[in-house]
Amino acid sequence: MSVGTELLLGEIVDTNAAFVARELSLRGVTLQRKATVGDNLERISGLIRESLSRADLVILGGGLGPTDDDLTREGIAAVARETPAEDRELLAWLSGLFTSRGRTMAPINRKQAWLIPSASALPNPLGTAPGWFVTLPDGHEFAGKRIAALPGPPREMNRMFREELLPRLNLPAWAFYAVTLHTSGIGESDVATHLGDLTKIANPSVATYARKTGTDVRVAASAKSAEEARQLAEPVLEQARTALGRYIWAEEKTGDAPATLAGAVIKLLAGRSLGLVEAGSGGTLALQFAGAAALKGAAISDDHATLLTLGLTPITLSRDGVCSEVAALELAHGARERFGTGVGLSVCAAAEGEQQGQVAIAIVGEGLERVASVNWPGDAGQVRERAASTALNLAFRALSAAEADQTQAGQTQVNQTQAGQR
């Protein structure tokens, strides 16, 4: 449960819920629901009761400040049917904290030294709000169930969760293993069709997620050890690899650095340099390659006169327009020539105006020439973003196909040589 009216108003993005979800999944805990509630005592206590009716553990984040609208303690106390009181040790710690910082503690802060009989304090070395760890007493309708209250600021929440709450939960040894297959050039419904009944398995589980650059497929398993979890996941993972084959551009394990489609394209360039020309996409494609040594230059312009200097011909401009496949092809060749690169990539997008959503892309290189066009719905920002993703998808597919053709040609030559020797 995330507590705070500011979360409901969208003034603050709730990263705590995502953090807790990840941490619990890694330890084999089934998270049944995430909820956000405003600073209202009745709603906070009501949601705690509802959650306890389904779960063994309820974790709250936020609402532990000193002000009148910080009501998490009061909400828990109401559910436990206990009265909060100042804890002498907590009050001494809190007062000493203010003194060490050369400040006088305001009377309002004494609230942060409250405890109820069923609660123990969770130390907070980064702030003034100790957490609560509550085990509901015998005779209570939810006897034995637990409630944890953690501070809202993410740095405080994350550290308290890992260092103070987790050791108190005494969770059984458990491991989580997951691999995400990143795909491109195939929609989520088609991915699900290729996977068939794999998505109906419980452990390991197979789930699909639509992303900007394509569809992700996560194969995840949990077991008593990491090796057992890996062995459990591997057969299903291999079936998913076989089913999706050429659409997969990267695999990512839990803990790996995030994979990017631009990174996969750079890998396929295999040392070749890249030049870009963008018309109408505002640099969204170039930004994907920011910092990459392979990118030797990028030209970004909506001005027709400038585009004519980058390879677009007047006849194409007047006959077909900037957002045509012919124009994209000319600008891809222009990118390669202008920057002296092995590969040229272009994107021509109509982010606004009568042709809004029209996108053409092209990639050229030695023995390589591919072009495509699409029409994306959406506002200007969405069109630019989708244009960049479409260009990356085309580049990946074209370079992958070229690599496969080269490998096949090499194998054919080896076979011919061996036949000649025989």
Residue, then its C-alpha position, 0 to 999 in steps of 0.5 A: m500500500s502506498v499512502g499519500t494524496e500526492l500520489l493520487l494527484g500525480e504530483i509524485v511518481d510511485t517508485n516504491a511500489a515497483f521496488v517492493a514488487r521486484e524485491l519480493s518476487l526475487r524471494g518467491v513471495t506472491l504479491q497479490r495486489k498493489a494499492t494507493v490510498g490518500d491521507n484519510l484515516e478511514r480509507i487507510s484503515g479500511l484498506i489495511r483490513e481488506s488486505l489482511s483478509r487476503a494476505d499474510l503480510v501487508i506493507l505500507g509505504g509513506g505516511l510516517g511523517p510528523t504532520d496531521d495528514d501523516l496517518t499510517r500509524e493511526g490507521i494501523a493502530a485502529v486496525a490493531r485496536e491499540t493506542p499509540a504511545e511515545d516510546r522512550e527509547l525512540l524519543a531519546w534517539l529522535s531528540g538526539l538526532f536533531t541535536s546532532r544536526g544543531r537543530t531543536m526538535a519541534p513538538i510535532n515530531r514527537k509523533q514519530a516516536w509513537l509505538i503500539p504494543s504489537a509493534s517494534a520499531l524499524p531503525n531509519p539511519l537516513g531520516t527521522a521516521p522509524g518504521w513499524f513492524v507489527t504482529l497482530p496479537d492472539g485474539h485478534e481476527f487476523a492474529g499472527k498476520r503482520i503489517a510493516a510500515l516504511p517511510g515514503p522517501p525512496r532512499e529511506m524505504n529501500r534501505m529499511f526494506r532490505e536491512e530491517l524488514l527482510p531479516r524479520l520476515n524469515l522467508p524460506a530460502w528461495a530463488f528467482y530466475a528470469v530471462t527476457l527475450h526482446t523481439s522486434g517486427i512482430g506484434e504482441s498477439d502474434v507473439a502469443t500465437h507463436l508461443g501457444d500453450l506456453t503462456k498457460i504454464a504456472n512455474p515457469s511462467v511465460a508472459t508477454y509485454a508490449r514495449k516501444t521497440g517491440t514485444d518482450v517475452r519473460v520466462a521466469a521460474s522460482a525454486k529453492s536454489a538459483e540452479e534449480a530455478r534455472q533448470l526449471a526455466e531452461p526447457v521452456l525458454e528453449q521452446a520460446r527461443t525456437a518459436l520466436g527465432r529470428y524475431i529475437w534481438a536480445e536476451e536479458k537475465t535478471g541483473d543484466a544491464p538493460a538491453t537496447l535495440a540500438g545496442a543490438v544494431i551496433k553489435l550487428l554493424a560488426g565494426r562498420s561505422l554508421g551515418l544518420v539522416e533524420a527528417g521530421s523525427g527531431g533527433t529521436l533516432a540519433l539519441q538512441f545511439a548517443g555515445a556509441a563509437a559506431l555513430k560517425g555523424a547525424a544530420i537532423s533537419d526538417d528544412h527542404a533546402t538542407l535535405l537537398t544538400l544531404g542527398l534528396t533530389p529535387i525531382t523526388l521532393s516534388r514528385d514523391g515528397v519527403c516522407s516517401e520510400v524513394a526519399a528515405l533511400e536517397l537520404a540513406h545513401g546521402a548519410r553514407e556519403r556525407f559521413g563516409t560510413g559503411v552504413g547509412l540509415s535514414v528516417c523521414a517522418a511527418a510528425e504534423g500536418e496533413q500527412q501526420g503519421q507517415v514514416a519512411i525509413a531506409i538502410v544502405g551499405e555494401g550489398l545492403e539496401r532495404v526500405a520500408s514505410v508505415n503510417w503511425p497514429g498518434d500525436a507529434g511526439q508519438v510519431r517521432e518516437r515510433a519513427a525511431s523505433t521503426a528505423l531501429n527495427l528495420a536496421f536490425r532485421a536488415l543487418s541480421a538478414a545480411e549476416a545470415d546470408q554472409t554466414q550461409a555463403g561462407q558455409t557454402q564456400v567451405n562445402q564446395t572447397q571440401a567437395g573439391q578436395r575429395 
